[in-house]
Amino acid sequence: MPQEKPYRIKSIAEIHRLMNLPKPQHPLIGMIDLKILKSAPNIQAVLSDFYVVSLKRGCDKLFYGQQKYDFDEGLLAFIAPGQILRGEANGVPDNLDGWMLFVHPDFLWNTPLAKKIKQYEFFGYSTNEALFLSDKEETTINGIVNNIREEYHANIDKFSQDVIIAQLDVLFTYAQRFYERQFITRKITNNQVLTRLEEILSTYFNSEDLVLKGLPTVQHVADSLNLSTKYLSSMLKQLIGLTTQQLIHEKLIEKAKEKLSTTELTVSEIAYELGFEHSQSFNKLFKAKTNQSPLEFRHSFN
């Protein structure tokens, strides 16, 4: 069946109306309790024009990459403007708890955070790559959000925006720290991803796809792992010090060295077999990665 067309929400006030809530305390900032979602309209796909940060509990089973986990600790997710958030077809769990924070980009206008927020890669992660919080981490995040909540419900004055933005900055800094921790602590899961990634690249580099389609793209690799491109590259950078694109190039150079040292194929023929339309592009990449031309590398074996 075709997926439902996303319902676009353009303002904080609109989402409050949709949830049958009173008007927001601020036109560019909103906060809601997830318990009220039980009575909200059952919309399967939402596209918003603002940033969304949510912390939820009560999801008995969650998909993380290609696998399913029992996880009843806090789950923190980040959605950027224009991204689609899809809900579960079977509705909201009865034990769902937590909060959602909405921040319109206009609230950040002409502040350092307006530029900084775009550099946080976790706003590009999909919901199945959310941040799993320990109890201690959840307490830290909730403490920051409570500060935002108190300021949100206070009378607006000339300091209100600065105070909330300062708290948002701290919130995102902690989120960055906790995400990098997650890449390290979820070793079993990440090692399974690395093993699967190795299989995907090995299969691709030994198939006709290399000649027919060229080098595997980052998107192809991420899709094969059921991960977003940004999350995959961030994870690899933490685990092995390479982005996905760099890893693809590493595998390519390994294959090229194998062909240069064990076959009589010309450099042009090897470039073609490795998916390059022009051998000059192959020569340039090989030299950039090895400080040798393909011929210089071959001659070193003679």
C-alpha positions as a printed Julia matrix, in Angstrom:
302×3 Matrix{Float64}:
  0.0    0.0     0.0
  1.28   3.53   -0.76
  2.48   5.55    2.22
  0.25   8.3     3.52
  1.12  11.78    2.23
  2.82  13.72    5.06
  0.68  16.26    6.9
  2.59  19.54    6.87
  2.61  21.67   10.03
  3.84  25.21    9.43
  3.69  26.76   12.9
  3.87  25.99   16.61
  0.31  27.29   17.0
 -0.91  24.84   14.37
  0.45  21.79   16.16
 -1.17  23.01   19.39
 -4.5   23.28   17.57
 -3.97  19.82   16.1
 -3.41  18.39   19.58
 -6.41  20.29   21.02
 -4.1   22.25   23.32
 -4.26  25.87   24.47
 -2.3   28.4    22.45
  1.48  28.17   22.95
  3.11  30.53   25.45
  5.44  31.73   22.7
  4.72  31.78   18.93
  8.13  30.32   18.08
  8.6   27.83   20.96
  6.35  24.99   22.09
  6.41  22.15   24.63
  3.93  19.3    25.04
  3.56  16.25   27.26
  3.56  13.04   25.22
  0.74  11.62   27.33
 -1.67  13.9    25.47
 -0.83  12.09   22.21
 -3.22   9.33   23.26
 -6.09  11.62   22.33
 -4.38  13.22   19.33
 -5.48  12.62   15.72
 -3.98   9.46   14.23
 -1.71  11.01   11.58
  0.89   8.54   10.31
  3.3   11.02    8.68
  4.09  14.6     9.67
  6.38  17.16    8.06
  7.09  20.25   10.16
  8.7   23.61    9.42
 10.49  23.69   12.77
 12.97  21.73   14.87
 11.61  18.97   17.1
 13.4   17.41   20.06
 11.59  14.63   21.89
 12.28  12.32   24.79
 10.05   9.31   25.16
  9.66   6.29   27.37
  7.3    3.36   27.17
  8.29   1.97   23.77
  8.61  -1.73   24.59
 10.4   -2.63   21.38
 12.26  -0.31   19.04
 13.91  -0.79   15.68
 17.54   0.29   15.69
 19.07  -0.16   12.25
 18.06  -3.61   11.04
 17.5   -5.04   14.49
 14.87  -4.89   17.19
 15.71  -4.18   20.81
 13.96  -4.24   24.16
 14.72  -0.79   25.5
 12.68   0.92   28.22
 15.11   3.71   29.05
 14.84   7.24   27.67
 14.95   7.71   23.91
 15.95  11.13   22.59
 15.24  12.03   18.96
 15.96  15.1    16.83
 14.02  16.19   13.75
 15.07  19.11   11.53
 12.64  21.29    9.52
 11.48  19.5     6.39
 12.12  15.97    7.69
  9.26  13.49    7.81
  8.29  11.9    11.12
  6.3    8.68   10.77
  4.33   7.08   13.58
  3.41   3.48   14.24
  0.47   2.12   12.28
 -0.97   0.53   15.43
 -1.22   3.85   17.26
  0.38   5.33   20.37
  1.47   2.88   23.12
 -0.63   3.15   26.3
  2.46   3.61   28.47
  4.08   6.33   26.35
  5.59   9.09   28.45
  7.94  12.02   27.84
  7.92  15.4    26.14
  8.37  17.19   22.83
 10.08  20.52   22.34
  9.41  22.61   19.21
 11.73  25.4    18.08
 10.97  27.48   15.0
 14.09  28.57   13.04
 12.97  32.19   13.35
 13.49  31.95   17.12
 17.2   31.4    16.46
 17.53  34.13   13.85
 20.6   36.35   14.21
 22.09  34.22   17.0
 25.22  32.0    16.91
 22.99  28.95   17.47
 21.21  29.55   14.14
 24.39  28.5    12.33
 25.63  26.04   14.94
 22.43  23.98   14.97
 22.92  23.13   11.3
 26.28  21.58   12.11
 24.82  19.01   14.51
 24.64  15.84   12.47
 22.11  14.22   14.8
 19.4   16.45   13.31
 19.95  14.44   10.13
 19.54  11.05   11.78
 16.36   9.13   11.24
 14.18   8.14   14.19
 15.48   4.56   14.27
 18.89   6.04   15.06
 17.73   7.97   18.11
 19.84   8.5    21.2
 19.39   5.94   23.98
 19.91   7.6    27.37
 21.02   6.07   30.63
 19.12   7.11   33.75
 21.88   9.56   34.63
 21.93  11.06   31.15
 18.15  11.35   31.11
 18.26  13.23   34.4
 20.75  15.67   32.89
 18.63  16.25   29.79
 15.42  16.61   31.77
 17.11  19.15   34.04
 17.99  21.33   31.05
 14.53  20.96   29.56
 12.93  21.87   32.89
 14.92  25.11   32.81
 13.5   25.77   29.33
 10.01  24.85   30.53
 10.19  27.27   33.46
 11.35  30.09   31.22
  8.73  29.17   28.63
  5.91  29.5    31.16
  7.32  32.71   32.71
  6.36  36.17   31.54
  8.23  37.05   28.36
 10.8   39.83   28.75
 13.91  40.97   26.88
 15.99  38.18   28.48
 13.62  35.28   27.66
 15.04  34.44   24.25
 18.67  34.61   25.43
 17.99  32.34   28.41
 16.18  29.71   26.31
 18.8   29.78   23.56
 21.56  29.35   26.14
 19.76  26.28   27.51
 19.23  24.9    23.98
 22.94  25.29   23.33
 23.73  23.27   26.46
 21.13  20.65   25.51
 22.65  20.11   22.07
 26.18  19.99   23.46
 25.19  17.21   25.86
 23.39  15.41   23.02
 26.6   15.49   20.96
 28.54  14.05   23.89
 25.97  11.3    24.5
 25.81  10.36   20.81
 29.56   9.91   20.66
 29.31   7.78   23.8
 26.64   5.68   22.12
 28.9    4.91   19.16
 31.42   3.48   21.6
 29.2    1.72   24.15
 26.95  -0.07   21.65
 29.94  -2.13   20.52
 28.06  -5.34   19.75
 25.55  -3.55   17.55
 28.22  -1.45   15.86
 30.49  -4.43   15.23
 27.56  -6.19   13.58
 27.1   -3.14   11.37
 30.8   -3.15   10.5
 30.68  -6.85    9.63
 27.63  -6.34    7.43
 29.26  -3.29    5.83
 32.34  -5.34    4.99
 30.12  -7.98    3.34
 28.21  -5.36    1.33
 31.37  -3.72   -0.01
 33.08  -7.04   -0.68
 30.08  -8.34   -2.61
 29.78  -5.11   -4.58
 33.48  -4.92   -5.49
 33.41  -8.53   -6.69
 30.27  -8.18   -8.81
 29.39  -6.7   -12.18
 27.82  -3.74  -10.41
 31.23  -2.12  -10.22
 31.5   -1.99  -14.02
 27.81  -1.35  -14.69
 27.08   1.2   -11.97
 30.47   2.54  -10.91
 31.62   2.89   -7.32
 29.02   2.2    -4.63
 27.54   5.42   -3.32
 27.29   6.35    0.33
 23.51   6.32   -0.07
 23.58   2.77   -1.45
 25.67   1.54    1.47
 23.53   3.31    4.07
 20.3    2.04    2.52
 21.68  -1.51    2.54
 22.29  -1.15    6.3
 18.97   0.6     6.92
 20.79   3.6     8.38
 20.89   7.25    7.41
 24.02   8.43    5.6
 24.93  10.91    8.35
 24.54   8.41   11.17
 26.6    5.78    9.36
 29.43   8.21    8.62
 29.38   9.54   12.2
 29.52   6.02   13.6
 32.39   4.98   11.31
 34.31   8.15   12.12
 34.12   7.28   15.82
 34.91   3.58   15.39
 37.55   3.48   12.64
 38.37   7.12   11.96
 36.92   7.1     8.43
 33.73   8.39    6.88
 31.69   6.07    4.65
 33.1    7.72    1.52
 36.65   7.33    2.79
 36.03   3.66    3.6
 34.69   3.06    0.08
 37.85   4.62   -1.32
 40.0    2.48    1.0
 38.31  -0.66   -0.31
 38.75   0.58   -3.87
 42.49   1.13   -3.38
 42.84  -2.35   -1.86
 41.16  -3.83   -4.93
 43.28  -1.71   -7.25
 46.51  -2.78   -5.55
 45.45  -6.42   -5.86
 44.87  -6.07   -9.61
 48.06  -4.04  -10.16
 50.22  -6.59   -8.35
 48.65  -9.88   -9.52
 47.44  -9.27  -13.09
 48.81  -8.11  -16.43
 45.87  -5.75  -17.04
 46.73  -2.24  -18.14
 45.95   0.67  -15.84
 43.11   1.69  -18.16
 41.64  -1.82  -18.04
 41.88  -1.87  -14.25
 40.26   1.56  -14.05
 37.38   0.28  -16.19
 36.92  -2.84  -14.06
 36.82  -0.63  -10.97
 33.98   1.43  -12.37
 35.88   4.44  -13.71
 34.81   5.87  -17.04
 38.14   7.68  -17.4
 41.47   6.28  -16.25
 42.66   9.79  -15.37
 40.14   9.91  -12.53
 41.39   6.56  -11.25
 45.03   7.69  -11.49
 44.26  10.89   -9.57
 42.44   9.09   -6.76
 45.07   6.35   -6.47
 47.91   8.86   -6.2
 46.01  10.96   -3.67
 45.55   7.89   -1.46
 48.98   6.25   -1.89
 51.37   9.03   -2.99
 52.18   6.81   -5.98
 50.75   6.51   -9.45
 49.3    3.1   -10.36
 52.34   2.41  -12.59
 54.77   3.41   -9.85
 53.02   1.04   -7.46
 53.17  -1.79  -10.04
 56.86  -1.2   -10.72
 57.59  -1.48   -7.0
 56.67  -5.19   -7.29
 59.05  -5.84  -10.16
